[in-house]
Amino acid sequence: MRIFSTLILIASSTSIGHHFLSRRSTFSHLSTLIHHSRPMATTVTEDSLRRAVAEKLSAVESQGNVVRALKASKAAKAEIDAAIESLSALKNEKSSVEKQLQALVTGTGAADSSLNREAFRQAVVNTLERRLFFIPSFKIYRGVAGLYDYGPPGCSVKSNVLAFWRQHFVLEENMLEVDCPCVTPEIVLKASGHVDKFTDLMVKDEKTGTCYRADHLLKDFCNEKLQKDLSITAEKAAELKHVLAVLDDLSAEELGAKIKEYGITAPDTKNPISDPYPFNLMFQTSIGPSGLSSGFMRPETAQGIFVNFKDLYYYNGKKLPFAAAQIGQAFRNEISPRQGLLRVREFTLAEIEHFVDPEDKSHPKYTEVADLKFLMFPREEQMSGQSAKQIRLGDAVSNGIVNNETLAYFIGRVYLFLTRLGIDKERLRFRQHLANEMAHYAADCWDAEIECSYGWIECVGIADRSAFDLHAHSEKSGIPLVAQEKFLEPREVEKLVISPAKKELGLAFKGSQKNVTEALEAMKEKEAMEMKASLESKGEIEFYVCTLEKNVTIKKNMVTISKEKKKEHQRVFTPSVIEPSFGIGRIIYCLFEHSFYMRPSKAGDEQLNVFRFPPVVAPIKCTVFPLVQNQQYEEVAKVISRSLTAAGISHKIDITGTSIGKRYARTDEVGVPFAITVDSTSSATIRERDSKDQIRVSIEEAALVVKSVTDGLQTWDDVWASFPHHLSSSTDTE
C-alpha cells in the first residue's frame, strides 16, 4: 500500500482523514481506507490498457482529421459541431483510459501519485532536517554527496534501534559479539573476492566528467517510460520490463548497447556519456608510513567475524551451532549517491553470522516463528509476474520455498524485529533472490524490503551463504577454519575424492588453471559423479567455471573422481553460515517515513507534523510541563524529572511560558510518546501523543506509569483502563 501518495491529501481535505489522524490511528487504518477507495478495476491488465490507449489515440487522430476536413469544406455548422462533440467525447474516453493505466503502473490509484509521493517525502525530509534528526555532513562547506550527520534526536533514534537489535538478537540468541577494525588488509578482501568483484559499472559525462552508475541510468529510463509515457505500445512495455528483469545480468557491453539504443544521456546536462566500465567501490588506503601494506576501508563487517572463526569456535566450547554478531561502520565509494540516507558512502551495518552444521540446518526455536504469516515474494511469483502474497512461514519451509529451518527462523525473527520497531506490516515483504541475483555458492537468499516513497527498498539480507567464506579464508591463510564432530564409535564412511591433475590443467588452461582447479574441487557429490560418468563414456565434458563466467572442456586425463571407504573417529567439516545483514540507516529512514503523519491543529488553521515512534525507539520518552509559569508547579516538575531520571527514562523538562498546546505540538514533531503536565501540587496528567488522550495520576505514580509503558510491561490501553481520564481544559490549544 503506498500510503505516502495520499497521506497529505487525506490529512488536509477529508473529515475521515481528520478522524483517523487525530485519534489513536495507525498506518493500517490509513491503508485500509485508501485500499477501499481505489477505483481501479482489478481485472484490467496493463497490456489491455496500453492497447486501449493506442486505439483511443488513433480514434482521436482520425476524428480530428474529420473535423479539419469539415472545416476546410465549409460544411454546415451543425455537422461541424457534431463532429467536434464526437472528438471531445473520444478525448474524454482516452483520458479516462490513461488515468486507469497511470493508476495501474504506479500502483497508487492516483494519476498525480508521483507528485504526492514527492510532496510527502519533502515534508518528511524538511521536518527531519529542521529538527536535526540528520543533516548533510560538512554543510558549511556545501557538503559531500553521500555523507550525513545524525543530530541529537537522530542519534537517540539510532542508539535505541541498535539497543533493541542487541536485545532482540544478541541477548535472545546468546550471540558472541565482536568489534573489528574498519581498516582491513588487502589480503583479507582478496580472499573474500571484494578486490576483484566488488564493482559497479560506471559511465562518465563526456564533457564534464561527472560519473553515473550505468545500471541506474538504464533503470531510471525504463521506469520513467513505463510510468509516465502512456503512449508506448504493450510490446514496448514488455521489452522495458524484460530489461529491468535482467538488468543485473547485463555485461558492460550489453549495458552500453542498451544505453545507446535508447539514446540515454547524462541526466544533468544531456551530454553524451562514455561506454560503461567497472569501478571498485572500496576506499583504498595504506597501512603504516611506508605505504607498502595496502588496505581498504571495509565494505562490510562480516569478514572480521569469518577470520576470527577459529577463536570464536574455541571460545564457544567447540560447539555448533553458534552465532557471532557485529555492529560497525562500513564504507562504499558510491558512484553517484542519491536517495538521502538510503544510499550513502559511510553507513552502519549490524550483521550476524550463524554457523551451523551443513548436514543439519534445523533450529530448536523454529516452532516459535513457524506460524507467522506475512508478505512473501518467492522467485516463482516474480518470474510469472504475480505479486507478493501472505504465506505462513512454516508452509514456506514445508513446501520448499525457504531452503531450511534456520534460514526461516531468522526470516521470522527479522519480521518481528522490524514490525516491533514500527515498520508497517503491509509495507514489508520478504523477496527471494532470483537465480541471476544469487551468488554461485548461496543455497538461498531473501531480502526484507520496505516500501517507502522511493519504492521497495532492500533493508535486510538473510542469506544461506553455505561454506564459501570459511573455505576462502582457509585457503588463502593456510589456517583450517573447520569444526569437528567426535563419534562415540569409529565409523566407516565413504568419502568423495576429487583429484585434479594440475599438470594437464596447467597445459590446457595456463593462467586460468587455479580457477578451474578450485571449481572442480568445490563440486558437490551429485555433480562430481555425473562428471565421472560422462568422462568415462565420452572422454570429455563441458564444465561451467563460475569465477571465469564461462564453460571449459574437461578431459578424462584432467581429473580423477572416486569414492573411498575410510574409518573415522571424528568428522571434520567446514560449517555453513546463515547471514542476516541489516542496513541500519535504511531501516531508520523507512521508519521515519512510516511513522510520519500530519494532523490539523485545534484551530484548523495549520497542519501539525507528528512522528508516531513506538516508545522503544522514540528519541525522548517523555516531556514534563508545568501547565503555567508557577513556582510551585515548577518545583513539582523538577521532582517528577528526578523520578524519571532515577527510572532511566529519557525526558525533557520545559518550563517556558509557551502555551501548553504549542509545547505539545513541538514535542509531537520529534515523536515524544508521553507528556506529563503539572497542573496541581498533588497530581499531574499524562498525555499520549497519537490519541491525545490524558489520564490523571499522583505525582508519585507519574514516572512509574511512563516506565511501565515504555518498557512494554503495559500498553496505553491498559493504563487508560486503570486511571481516571482527564478532559483537556480550554487552556489546551493544541
Secondary structure, DSSP 4 states (H G I P E B T S, - for coil): --GGGTHHHHHHH-HHHHHHHHSS--HHHHHHHHHHH----TT--HHHHHHHHHHHHHHHHHHHHHHHHHHHTT--HHHHHHHHHHHHHHHHHHHHHHHHHHHHHHTSS-TTHHHHHHHHHHHHHHHHHHTTSEEETTGGGT--TT-EEE-HHHHHHHHHHHHHHIIIIIITTT-EE----SEEEHHHHHHHTHHHH-EEEEEEBTTT--EEEHHHHHHHHHHHHHHH-TTS-HHHHHHHHHHHHTGGG--HHHHHHHHHHTT---TTT---BPPPEEEE-SPEEEESTTS-EEEEE-S-SHHHHHTTHHHHHHHTTS-SSEEEEEEEEEE---SS--SGGGS-SEEEEEEEEEEE-TT----TTGGGTTT-EEEEE-HHHHHTT---EEEEHHHHHHTTSSS-HHHHHHHHHHHHHHHHHT--GGGEEEEEPPTTTS-TT-SEEEEEEEEETTEEEEEEEEEE-TTHHHHHHHHHHS----EEEEEEEEEEEEEEEEEE-HHHHHHHHGGGHHHHHHHHHT--HHHHHHHHHHHHHHSEEEEEETTTTEEEEEEGGGEEEEEEEEEEEEEEEPPEEEEEEEEHHHHHHHHHHHHEEEEE-TTSSSEEEEE---TTT-S-SEEEEESSS-HHHHHHHHHHHHHHHHTT--EEE--SSS-HHHHHHHHHTTT--EEEEE-SSSEEEEEETTT--EEEEEHHHHHHHHHHHHTTSS-HHHHHHHS-EE---TT---
